[in-house]
Amino acid sequence: MTEIDEDAIAAKIGELQEEHRDLDDMIARVEEGGTFDQLQLKRMKKRKLAIKDSIARLNNMLIPDIIA
């Protein structure tokens, strides 16, 4: 993997981490508000989990394969 690829992956990870934090804040605010749309909340939580999975997948791409 080239350094450019690694930089692009690291940048994407940063973007996803920021989106994950933003979703976490939004979910907390919606839950504190009392009345909220359960479907919307469920979608936000599902998106947050998908982002977490994407971050893990991209982090694994940065780790070199080591043959034991």
Buried (B, 14 or more C-beta within 10 A) or exposed (E): EEEEEEEEBEEBBEEBEEBBEEBBEBBEEBEEEEEEEEEEBEEBEEBBEEBBEBBEEBEEEEEEEEEE
